[in-house]
Amino acid sequence: MSDVRPPRSLRLSRAIAAAQAPVLLAQGRQLRRDTPRLPDAPLPWSGTVEPSVPDVEGRASRPLHLLVIGDSTAAGVGVDHADLGLGGRLAEALARRTARPVHWRAAGRNGATAGDLVKHFAAPALDEPTDLVFLTVGANDALALRSTRAFRRDVRRLIELTFSEHPQAALLMSSLPAFFRFTLLPDPLKRSLYRHSQALESEARTLVDAHPRAHMSPPPPPYTDGFFASDDFHPSALGYQDWAEFAVDDAFSVGFDRLLGDA
């Protein structure tokens, strides 16, 4: 665990946003008026992906149980079938890398913060068999300018809930969106939102890095053409695929697959 404090601009991200509040609020209202509101992917948010090549070590009969928990990205906003959303795409990437079937399910809500996940979704979702939790949260905490202290508390609680219910599970947490690359966001809203998201991410990364069975993805690479859905905010089917492959490839590059071997 690192004891290095984040840069001062991140520690003061809420104060800087408060000073810009009149402009930011006006830009936020305009953005909500102009941006189409896409629906969640239709239910069910669950499925099974079979490996295309069996595992030569004989593990193919032992499926991995994947839980994706989070906000609109867990809900599959941006695609018209949950298999094309984050849960289904992560299952595809995991089945390909592990040569094991992946039973996946998603829980959460469009607009959910980390606090919402703690209060309403984590406990019931973790009641089911779980080998790997993929946590995708923080964008709405940044949009709501939640404090780093509150976000850290909620992420800590999500980690605690995961491992108290499933001590041999593994947890992957996504980095927060690179808001500075979102073309629909005007300045200074874009800069302010990205600054605060990085302050939140710094807090979460410290917690995740401290746990031996958890890993947080690095900041994402530049978004490819076609990454975004029609609202220019949520991922498309291609975007979810890019995201899932990036997250799984990174996790396996640091030996995360050894943790899945326990499952």
C-alpha positions as a printed Julia matrix, in Angstrom:
263×3 Matrix{Float64}:
   0.0     0.0     0.0
   1.32    3.41   -0.97
   1.41    6.23    1.56
   2.0     8.85   -1.12
  -0.64   11.56   -1.0
  -2.37   12.52   -4.25
  -1.43   15.84   -5.85
  -2.89   18.92   -4.22
  -5.15   19.58   -7.21
  -6.84   16.21   -6.57
  -7.14   16.76   -2.82
  -8.87   20.06   -3.55
 -11.02   18.76   -6.42
 -14.34   19.43   -4.66
 -13.28   22.91   -3.57
 -12.22   23.78   -7.11
 -15.54   22.51   -8.45
 -17.45   24.5    -5.83
 -15.69   27.68   -6.93
 -16.84   26.97  -10.5
 -20.33   25.93   -9.47
 -22.39   28.5   -11.44
 -20.72   27.54  -14.72
 -20.65   23.81  -13.99
 -24.32   23.7   -13.0
 -25.37   25.5   -16.15
 -23.29   23.2   -18.32
 -24.65   20.14  -16.5
 -28.26   21.22  -17.08
 -27.58   21.82  -20.76
 -25.89   18.44  -21.07
 -28.85   16.63  -19.51
 -31.23   18.38  -21.91
 -29.18   17.59  -25.0
 -27.99   14.05  -24.26
 -30.34   11.16  -25.16
 -31.15    8.88  -22.23
 -30.51    5.3   -23.26
 -32.28    2.38  -21.53
 -30.76   -0.5   -19.62
 -30.1    -3.69  -21.52
 -33.19   -5.93  -21.32
 -33.27   -8.56  -18.6
 -31.98  -11.09  -17.78
 -28.57   -9.71  -16.89
 -27.01  -13.15  -16.78
 -25.71  -15.89  -19.02
 -23.12  -18.56  -19.64
 -20.16  -18.44  -22.01
 -18.5   -21.73  -22.97
 -14.82  -21.83  -23.9
 -14.06  -22.35  -27.56
 -11.05  -24.54  -26.67
 -11.21  -26.96  -23.7
  -8.65  -26.62  -20.93
  -5.98  -29.29  -21.34
  -5.61  -29.4   -17.54
  -9.16  -30.61  -17.17
 -10.64  -27.53  -15.49
 -13.26  -26.92  -18.17
 -15.88  -28.73  -16.1
 -15.4   -26.22  -13.26
 -17.13  -22.99  -14.24
 -16.16  -19.57  -13.0
 -18.92  -17.54  -11.38
 -18.6   -13.88  -12.32
 -20.51  -11.07  -10.64
 -20.45   -7.64  -12.27
 -21.76   -5.03   -9.86
 -22.01   -1.34  -10.5
 -23.76    1.5   -12.24
 -25.17    1.96  -15.76
 -22.3    -0.03  -17.24
 -23.29   -3.05  -15.15
 -26.85   -2.46  -16.35
 -25.71   -2.62  -19.98
 -26.76    0.89  -20.95
 -25.7     1.4   -24.56
 -26.48   -2.07  -25.93
 -29.71   -3.87  -26.77
 -28.74   -7.24  -25.29
 -26.98   -7.93  -22.0
 -24.63  -10.43  -23.66
 -23.14   -7.47  -25.54
 -22.67   -5.44  -22.35
 -19.93   -5.52  -19.77
 -20.97   -8.76  -18.08
 -21.22  -10.75  -21.27
 -18.02   -9.3   -22.72
 -16.06   -9.99  -19.54
 -17.35  -13.55  -19.56
 -16.17  -13.97  -23.16
 -12.71  -12.66  -22.33
 -12.43  -14.84  -19.23
 -13.62  -17.98  -21.0
 -11.06  -17.4   -23.71
  -8.2   -16.84  -21.27
  -9.09  -19.6   -18.79
 -10.65  -22.18  -21.15
 -13.4   -22.58  -18.55
 -17.14  -21.92  -18.76
 -18.13  -18.61  -17.18
 -21.51  -18.16  -15.52
 -22.03  -14.41  -15.27
 -24.6   -12.14  -13.74
 -24.86   -8.4   -13.19
 -26.37   -6.31  -10.42
 -26.7    -2.58   -9.9
 -28.54    0.38  -11.32
 -28.17    3.18  -13.8
 -27.0     6.17  -11.77
 -25.79    4.12   -8.79
 -23.03    5.44   -6.55
 -20.77    3.28   -4.41
 -23.07    4.05   -1.49
 -26.08    2.75   -3.43
 -24.28   -0.51   -4.1
 -23.51   -0.94   -0.4
 -27.09   -0.17    0.65
 -29.12   -1.98   -1.97
 -27.23   -4.4    -4.18
 -24.05   -5.92   -2.76
 -25.45   -8.2    -0.07
 -28.17   -9.89   -2.17
 -25.85  -10.22   -5.17
 -23.16  -11.88   -3.06
 -25.64  -14.45   -1.75
 -25.05  -16.46   -4.92
 -21.89  -18.43   -5.83
 -19.13  -15.96   -6.67
 -15.55  -16.55   -7.77
 -14.82  -13.14   -9.27
 -16.36   -9.74   -8.6
 -15.9    -7.01  -11.18
 -16.68   -3.65   -9.59
 -17.53   -0.78  -11.92
 -18.41    2.32   -9.93
 -17.3     5.88   -9.35
 -18.54    7.79  -12.39
 -21.74    8.84  -10.61
 -19.83    9.57   -7.41
 -17.71   11.97   -9.47
 -20.77   13.5   -11.15
 -22.37   14.04   -7.73
 -19.12   15.48   -6.31
 -19.23   12.99   -3.44
 -16.39   13.38   -1.02
 -13.3    11.21   -1.28
 -13.89   10.17    2.32
 -17.39    8.87    1.58
 -16.24    7.1    -1.57
 -13.34    5.47    0.23
 -15.65    4.28    3.02
 -18.08    2.73    0.52
 -15.39    1.03   -1.56
 -13.85   -0.37    1.62
 -17.25   -1.76    2.59
 -17.74   -3.36   -0.83
 -14.36   -5.05   -0.51
 -15.18   -6.22    3.02
 -18.57   -7.59    1.95
 -17.05   -9.48   -0.95
 -14.4   -11.27    1.05
 -16.5   -11.87    4.15
 -18.97  -13.79    1.97
 -16.42  -15.35   -0.4
 -12.92  -15.49    1.15
 -11.47  -17.35   -1.86
 -12.99  -15.02   -4.44
 -11.05  -12.4    -6.35
 -12.03   -8.8    -7.0
 -11.28   -6.63  -10.0
 -12.16   -2.94   -9.9
 -12.27   -0.82  -13.01
 -10.48    2.48  -13.19
 -12.81    5.44  -13.55
 -13.69    6.83  -16.99
 -11.18    9.11  -18.7
 -13.61   12.01  -18.74
 -11.07   14.31  -20.36
 -11.52   12.25  -23.54
 -15.33   12.55  -23.61
 -16.02   14.81  -26.58
 -19.56   15.65  -25.5
 -18.34   17.27  -22.24
 -17.6    21.01  -22.44
 -14.87   22.77  -20.5
 -14.56   23.54  -17.61
 -17.03   20.74  -16.75
 -14.78   18.18  -18.46
 -11.67   19.21  -16.53
 -13.5    19.47  -13.22
 -15.18   16.1   -13.58
 -11.95   14.38  -14.58
 -10.02   16.01  -11.7
 -12.54   14.82   -9.12
 -12.79   11.35  -10.66
  -9.03   11.02  -10.31
  -9.23   12.03   -6.66
 -11.81    9.29   -6.07
  -9.81    6.75   -8.03
  -6.69    7.5    -5.99
  -8.57    6.62   -2.81
 -10.0     3.41   -4.27
  -6.67    2.31   -5.7
  -5.0     2.56   -2.29
  -7.62    0.24   -0.79
  -7.6    -2.27   -3.63
  -3.82   -2.41   -3.85
  -3.68   -3.27   -0.14
  -5.72   -6.46   -0.59
  -3.9    -9.59   -1.77
  -6.88  -10.88   -3.74
  -7.85   -7.64   -5.44
  -6.59   -5.61   -8.38
  -7.57   -2.29   -9.97
  -7.2    -1.67  -13.67
  -4.84    1.08  -14.81
  -6.21    4.14  -16.61
  -7.74    3.15  -19.94
  -6.0     3.67  -23.29
  -7.45    6.17  -25.77
 -10.98    5.2   -26.73
 -11.21    3.67  -30.19
 -13.55    4.76  -32.97
 -16.94    3.26  -32.22
 -16.26    2.91  -28.5
 -19.24    5.06  -27.5
 -22.94    4.44  -27.97
 -25.25    6.99  -29.57
 -25.26    9.17  -26.44
 -21.46    9.64  -26.67
 -21.26    8.76  -22.98
 -21.86    5.04  -22.46
 -19.95    2.27  -24.25
 -21.31    0.57  -27.33
 -21.07   -3.19  -27.89
 -17.58   -2.58  -29.31
 -16.74   -0.33  -26.37
 -17.73   -2.96  -23.82
 -15.66   -5.53  -25.71
 -12.61   -3.25  -25.74
 -13.05   -2.51  -22.04
 -13.45   -6.15  -21.05
 -10.43   -7.29  -23.02
  -8.31   -4.46  -21.63
  -9.3    -5.28  -18.02
  -8.77   -9.03  -18.35
  -5.51   -8.72  -20.29
  -4.12   -6.34  -17.67
  -5.23   -8.53  -14.76
  -3.67  -11.63  -16.26
  -0.45   -9.75  -17.05
   0.08   -9.22  -13.3
  -0.68  -12.84  -12.38
  -4.31  -12.4   -11.41
  -5.13  -15.75  -13.06
  -3.44  -17.48  -10.12
  -6.27  -16.27   -7.9
  -8.87  -17.71  -10.25
  -7.09  -21.03  -10.02
  -8.36  -21.28   -6.45
 -11.95  -21.2    -7.67
